[in-house]
Amino acid sequence: MPSRPVAQTSVLPSSQGGLAIEAMLTGLDTPWAIGFLPAGGYLVTERDGNLLLVREGKSNVLKGVPRVKAQGQGGLLDVLVPRDFASSGQIFLTFSKHQKGGAGTAVVVGHLDTARARLTQTRIIFEAAPSSGTGRHFGSRIAEAPDGTLFVTIGDRGQPPSAQDLSRQQGSIIRINRDGSIPDSNPFVNTAAARPEIWSYGHRNPQGMALSSDGSLWAVEHGARGGDEVNRIHKGANYGWPVIAYGRHYSGGKIGEGTHKTGMQQPDFYWDPSIAPSGMMIYSGRLWPQWRGHMFVGSLKFDYIARLAGSRLREREQLVSRETERVRDIREAPDGSIWFISVGNGAIYRIAPGP
């Protein structure tokens, strides 16, 4: 059972001096995402299907969570606590849902009953179709837009051509209303043979997504062997996969037609070699004003947190410690501290100003 460890901090070297890292929860089984509750406490997803409610250092496994298909990279994935949680009591989860022939990325909404430690009134508001039998590239990050609509990332499910097929949701970022309906302002609502929920397409496997203070949507996605991308997401835009890319196939072979093609977006930044990015946060500057507007992205492969900034976006710093092993998610807490999930350590850590 996950537990709050005895208080112990270590020092993380950074451009802002030594930062304090404290373990907040340990003993986790493949944790994937964190969501903070406005009245205190937070939620944690574990990929095998557990949703944990953590308050005052004590965790409870919530009942009423939909059954997930925990296969490969799939399972219970992201969690979103919307801005109106205090009045609505709703939370949103993404997960891999069992379907005939495999599984698909799905979104469920439910009411969080903290007193009884359970979800009630659950309802699936979206599921990607058709199904895929592969156990990879579910994408599955979810973010709330300023207007209350929801963005959800969906990977190509190991079927690269689908990312260029507007009749399929694979390899796209979708936009839906909170009840699962389609906003009239989506770019392909009136396009024949296109899925109306698609907002952007040509993505391989976006596993990080965040909105900046000006409402711009950003995403990070896995390339193949090289070519992990940071992209500013534009309405209706094509991000090129698998026609253009900055990496190569795992076999070493060339991907598509090269790195550029008319009508396809260029990344704002890319990594080569790949860092396997997962989780993304754009910082408010509350505790570290010099980092206002900077992006923080976790690396599953090289065990660090990347800080990116600048009008010409670049990786400015790598935050590295024994705690940053396989960073899956990274979030800003209500007090401005930075929290992250280490899959390698099965733990959640908090970064705060140093002593």
Rosetta blueprint (number, residue, H / E / L):
1 M L
2 P L
3 S E
4 R L
5 P L
6 V L
7 A L
8 Q L
9 T E
10 S E
11 V E
12 L E
13 P L
14 S L
15 S L
16 Q L
17 G L
18 G L
19 L E
20 A E
21 I E
22 E E
23 A E
24 M E
25 L E
26 T E
27 G L
28 L L
29 D L
30 T L
31 P E
32 W E
33 A E
34 I E
35 G E
36 F E
37 L L
38 P L
39 A L
40 G L
41 G L
42 Y E
43 L E
44 V E
45 T E
46 E E
47 R L
48 D L
49 G L
50 N L
51 L E
52 L E
53 L E
54 V E
55 R E
56 E L
57 G L
58 K E
59 S E
60 N E
61 V E
62 L L
63 K E
64 G L
65 V L
66 P L
67 R L
68 V L
69 K L
70 A L
71 Q L
72 G L
73 Q L
74 G L
75 G L
76 L E
77 L E
78 D E
79 V E
80 L E
81 V L
82 P L
83 R L
84 D L
85 F H
86 A H
87 S H
88 S H
89 G L
90 Q E
91 I E
92 F E
93 L E
94 T E
95 F E
96 S E
97 K E
98 H E
99 Q E
100 K L
101 G L
102 G E
103 A E
104 G E
105 T E
106 A E
107 V E
108 V E
109 V E
110 G E
111 H E
112 L E
113 D E
114 T L
115 A L
116 R L
117 A L
118 R E
119 L E
120 T E
121 Q E
122 T E
123 R E
124 I E
125 I E
126 F E
127 E E
128 A L
129 A L
130 P L
131 S L
132 S E
133 G L
134 T L
135 G L
136 R L
137 H L
138 F L
139 G L
140 S L
141 R L
142 I E
143 A E
144 E E
145 A L
146 P L
147 D L
148 G L
149 T L
150 L E
151 F E
152 V E
153 T E
154 I E
155 G L
156 D L
157 R L
158 G L
159 Q L
160 P H
161 P H
162 S H
163 A H
164 Q H
165 D L
166 L L
167 S L
168 R L
169 Q L
170 Q L
171 G L
172 S E
173 I E
174 I E
175 R E
176 I E
177 N L
178 R L
179 D L
180 G L
181 S L
182 I L
183 P L
184 D L
185 S L
186 N L
187 P L
188 F L
189 V L
190 N L
191 T L
192 A L
193 A L
194 A L
195 R L
196 P L
197 E L
198 I E
199 W E
200 S E
201 Y E
202 G L
203 H L
204 R L
205 N L
206 P E
207 Q E
208 G E
209 M E
210 A E
211 L E
212 S L
213 S L
214 D L
215 G L
216 S L
217 L E
218 W E
219 A E
220 V E
221 E E
222 H L
223 G L
224 A L
225 R E
226 G L
227 G L
228 D E
229 E E
230 V E
231 N E
232 R E
233 I E
234 H L
235 K L
236 G L
237 A L
238 N E
239 Y L
240 G L
241 W L
242 P L
243 V L
244 I E
245 A L
246 Y L
247 G L
248 R E
249 H L
250 Y L
251 S L
252 G L
253 G L
254 K E
255 I L
256 G L
257 E L
258 G E
259 T L
260 H L
261 K L
262 T L
263 G L
264 M L
265 Q L
266 Q L
267 P L
268 D L
269 F E
270 Y E
271 W E
272 D L
273 P L
274 S L
275 I L
276 A L
277 P E
278 S E
279 G E
280 M E
281 M E
282 I E
283 Y L
284 S L
285 G L
286 R L
287 L L
288 W L
289 P H
290 Q H
291 W H
292 R L
293 G L
294 H L
295 M E
296 F E
297 V E
298 G E
299 S E
300 L L
301 K L
302 F L
303 D L
304 Y L
305 I E
306 A E
307 R E
308 L E
309 A E
310 G L
311 S L
312 R L
313 L L
314 R E
315 E E
316 R E
317 E E
318 Q E
319 L E
320 V L
321 S L
322 R L
323 E L
324 T L
325 E L
326 R L
327 V E
328 R E
329 D E
330 I E
331 R E
332 E E
333 A L
334 P L
335 D L
336 G L
337 S L
338 I E
339 W E
340 F E
341 I E
342 S E
343 V L
344 G L
345 N L
346 G L
347 A E
348 I E
349 Y E
350 R E
351 I E
352 A E
353 P E
354 G L
355 P L
